[in-house]
Amino acid sequence: MDIKQLRYFVAVVKEGGFSGAAIKLHLSQPSLSKAIRTLEEQIGFQLLERTTKRVDLTESGRVFYERALHILSEMNIFEKEVNEVKVAGSGEVRLGMIESVKNWIPNVLSWYRQGYPDMHVVLKEVLGRNDIEHALRDYAVHICLTNEFIDEPDIITVPLYTEKLVLVMNSQHPLATRANVQFHEIAKEPFIITSKGFQTRTNITEAFEKAGIAMNSCYEADRFETILTLVEAGIGISIIPRNYIGEVVPDHLAIQELDSPSLERTVYLAYVKNRYRPPAIDALLQKMLESE
């Protein structure tokens, strides 16, 4: 039994038959059928129930299929790690990130550029816990900056810093100059909230619920950049991470802090445990850990 046979078998299952799998694998159908029969002979039991229209997994085949998927996934990661070893300190580092770190990351990258000028840095927005886990495990990113704590045995999650979520509004808004703004005062204001699946949305929803106030959600957007554009235009108000705005608040924008523990969260650095990282990539990871 070899990796090629496993790939053939998985392709047949995913395509639901030999004809589709043969096309995808660029093989003749008889050659593919022979390869699967040989695999079944080698392991000593039938994997597939063959009919005129499609193939289905046998009970033993289902167990074998799950293990084959795991092995092929590990092999894919192994091949990528071998490729990383080849570059030996020069090449590419892929960094997953959330929008709110845009004012935190430049100092780290400036240091990195001086020490590793040959490294090509790719910044990828990775949102949502499932996306983060897949990106790390599938090698789409080497390191991820996230506001999600990943509690998994193969992923290390280290807290870097805390950030506040603040109320943002047009500078001409009646509440812009108030010393203290309460949740009941913004209950009827048209609210712009981040889309479902974003941690920021969860934080905001929890804050309103704990205050016992119903949110007047009128608009939904994926990016803080879009939200701020709408806020600046006077379309509505919103709550976003203070770090995203930067040290200097633009003249046409006003911010207010709301009293709620739900509007303070942690930014984490996440990476896969016990995975080989070339020295140049590990140096970036260590620099980020030192910056916590």
C-alpha positions in Angstrom: 0.0 0.0 0.0 1.3 3.4 -0.9 0.3 7.1 -0.9 -0.7 7.0 -4.5 -3.2 4.2 -3.9 -4.7 6.2 -1.0 -5.1 9.2 -3.2 -6.8 7.1 -5.9 -9.2 5.6 -3.3 -10.1 9.0 -1.8 -10.7 10.5 -5.3 -13.1 7.7 -6.1 -15.1 8.2 -2.9 -15.2 12.0 -3.3 -16.2 11.8 -7.0 -18.8 9.1 -6.2 -17.5 6.7 -8.9 -14.6 5.7 -11.1 -15.3 7.7 -14.2 -15.3 11.1 -12.5 -12.2 10.2 -10.4 -10.4 8.9 -13.5 -10.9 12.2 -15.3 -9.7 14.2 -12.2 -6.7 11.9 -11.8 -5.9 11.9 -15.6 -6.0 8.1 -15.6 -7.9 5.6 -17.7 -10.9 4.0 -15.8 -9.6 0.4 -16.2 -6.2 1.5 -14.7 -8.0 3.2 -11.7 -10.3 0.2 -11.2 -7.3 -2.2 -11.2 -5.4 0.1 -8.7 -8.4 0.0 -6.2 -8.8 -3.8 -6.6 -5.0 -4.2 -5.9 -5.4 -2.1 -2.8 -8.3 -4.2 -1.6 -6.3 -7.4 -2.1 -3.4 -5.9 -0.2 -5.4 -5.0 2.9 -7.6 -8.1 2.8 -11.1 -6.6 2.8 -13.6 -4.9 0.4 -13.6 -1.0 0.5 -16.3 -0.2 -2.0 -19.8 -1.5 -3.0 -19.9 -1.2 -6.7 -23.2 -0.6 -8.6 -24.0 0.3 -12.2 -24.5 4.0 -11.3 -22.1 4.7 -8.4 -19.9 3.3 -5.7 -20.5 3.4 -1.9 -18.2 2.7 1.0 -18.5 -0.6 2.9 -18.6 -0.4 6.7 -14.9 -1.2 6.8 -14.3 1.2 3.9 -15.7 4.1 5.9 -13.2 3.5 8.7 -10.4 3.1 6.1 -11.5 6.3 4.3 -11.4 8.5 7.5 -7.8 7.2 8.2 -6.8 7.8 4.6 -8.0 11.4 4.8 -5.9 11.9 7.9 -2.8 10.3 6.4 -3.1 12.4 3.2 -3.6 15.6 5.2 -0.5 14.8 7.2 1.4 14.0 4.0 0.4 17.3 2.5 1.7 19.2 5.6 4.9 17.1 5.5 5.5 18.0 1.9 5.0 21.7 2.7 7.4 21.4 5.6 10.0 19.8 3.4 9.7 22.7 1.0 10.1 25.1 3.9 13.3 23.4 4.9 14.6 23.8 1.3 14.5 27.6 1.5 16.6 27.6 4.7 16.0 31.1 5.9 14.9 32.8 2.8 11.5 32.5 1.2 8.0 33.4 2.3 6.2 33.8 5.6 2.4 33.9 5.7 0.9 35.8 8.6 -2.8 35.6 9.4 -4.3 38.6 11.0 -7.4 40.5 12.1 -8.1 44.1 11.0 -7.5 45.7 14.4 -3.8 44.8 14.5 -3.1 47.1 11.6 -1.6 49.7 13.9 0.3 47.1 16.0 2.0 45.1 13.3 4.0 47.8 11.5 6.7 48.0 14.2 7.2 44.3 14.1 7.4 44.1 10.3 9.8 47.1 10.3 12.2 45.2 12.6 11.7 42.0 10.5 12.5 43.8 7.2 15.9 45.0 8.6 16.9 41.6 9.9 15.5 39.4 7.1 15.3 41.5 3.9 15.0 38.5 1.6 11.8 37.2 3.2 8.6 37.9 1.4 5.8 38.6 3.9 2.2 37.7 3.0 -0.5 39.2 5.2 -3.8 37.3 5.1 -7.0 38.3 6.8 -8.2 35.2 8.7 -11.6 35.5 10.4 -13.5 33.1 12.6 -12.2 30.2 14.7 -12.8 27.5 12.0 -10.9 29.5 9.4 -8.0 30.1 11.8 -7.7 26.4 12.6 -7.8 25.4 9.0 -5.4 28.1 7.9 -2.8 27.0 10.5 -3.2 23.2 10.0 -3.3 23.4 6.2 -0.2 25.7 6.2 -2.1 28.6 4.6 -0.4 30.7 7.4 2.5 30.1 9.6 1.4 32.4 12.4 -2.0 34.0 13.2 -3.0 37.1 15.1 -6.5 36.7 16.3 -9.1 37.6 19.0 -10.2 34.0 19.2 -8.7 31.7 21.9 -8.0 28.4 20.2 -8.3 25.6 22.8 -6.8 22.7 20.8 -4.0 20.3 21.7 -2.0 20.9 18.5 -2.3 24.8 18.5 -0.6 27.1 21.0 -2.5 30.4 21.7 -0.5 33.1 23.6 -2.1 36.4 24.8 -0.4 39.5 23.4 -2.4 42.4 24.6 -5.9 43.6 25.4 -7.9 46.1 23.4 -11.0 48.1 24.0 -14.0 48.3 21.7 -15.3 51.9 21.5 -18.4 53.7 20.3 -17.7 55.6 17.1 -19.9 58.3 15.6 -19.7 61.3 13.3 -18.0 64.3 15.1 -21.2 66.3 14.7 -23.4 63.7 16.4 -25.2 65.1 19.5 -23.5 62.5 21.8 -20.0 63.2 20.4 -19.1 65.7 23.2 -20.8 64.0 26.1 -18.6 63.1 29.0 -20.3 59.7 29.6 -22.6 57.9 27.1 -24.9 55.1 28.4 -26.3 52.2 26.5 -29.9 53.5 26.8 -28.9 56.7 25.0 -27.9 54.8 21.8 -30.8 52.3 21.8 -32.6 54.1 19.0 -29.6 55.1 17.0 -29.1 53.3 13.6 -26.4 50.8 14.4 -23.8 49.4 12.0 -22.6 45.9 13.1 -20.0 43.5 11.8 -21.4 40.4 10.0 -22.2 37.1 11.6 -19.2 34.9 12.5 -17.1 37.8 13.6 -15.9 37.9 17.2 -16.6 41.7 17.3 -20.2 41.0 16.7 -20.3 38.6 19.6 -18.7 41.2 21.9 -21.2 43.9 20.9 -24.2 41.7 21.2 -23.2 40.5 24.7 -22.6 44.1 25.8 -26.1 45.2 24.7 -27.7 42.1 26.3 -25.9 42.6 29.6 -27.1 46.2 29.6 -30.6 45.1 28.9 -30.9 47.2 25.8 -32.2 46.2 22.4 -29.8 47.2 19.6 -31.3 49.1 16.6 -29.2 47.1 14.0 -29.8 48.7 10.6 -26.6 47.9 8.7 -24.1 45.0 8.5 -20.6 45.1 7.1 -17.6 42.7 7.0 -14.8 45.3 7.4 -14.1 48.1 9.9 -13.0 50.3 7.0 -16.5 50.1 5.5 -18.1 50.7 8.9 -16.0 53.8 9.5 -16.9 55.2 6.1 -20.6 54.9 6.9 -20.1 56.4 10.4 -18.1 59.4 9.0 -21.0 59.9 6.5 -23.4 60.1 9.4 -25.3 57.0 8.3 -25.2 55.4 11.8 -23.0 54.6 14.8 -20.9 51.5 15.6 -18.5 49.9 18.0 -15.1 48.8 16.8 -11.6 48.1 18.3 -9.9 51.3 19.5 -6.6 50.1 18.1 -8.0 50.1 14.6 -8.5 53.9 14.6 -4.9 54.6 15.6 -3.5 57.1 18.2 -4.9 60.2 16.5 -8.7 60.3 16.0 -9.7 62.0 12.7 -11.5 65.3 13.0 -14.7 64.0 11.4 -14.9 61.1 13.9 -15.7 60.9 17.6 -15.2 58.0 20.0 -16.7 57.3 23.4 -16.0 54.5 25.8 -19.0 52.5 27.0 -19.0 50.8 30.4 -19.1 47.1 29.7 -16.7 44.2 30.4 -17.8 42.7 27.1 -16.1 45.5 25.2 -12.6 44.6 26.3 -10.9 41.6 24.7 -7.6 39.9 24.2 -5.5 39.7 21.0 -3.7 36.3 20.7 -0.9 34.9 18.7 -1.6 31.4 17.5 0.7 28.8 15.9 0.9 25.0 15.5 2.7 23.2 18.2 5.8 21.0 17.3 5.9 22.1 13.7 9.2 22.8 12.0 9.7 26.5 11.2 12.8 27.8 9.3 15.0 30.2 11.4 13.7 33.2 9.6 10.0 32.4 10.3 10.8 31.4 13.9 12.5 34.7 14.4 9.3 36.6 13.5 7.3 34.4 15.9 9.8 35.0 18.8 9.7 38.8 18.1 5.9 38.8 18.3 6.0 36.9 21.6 8.5 39.4 23.0 6.2 42.2 22.0 3.3 41.0 24.2 
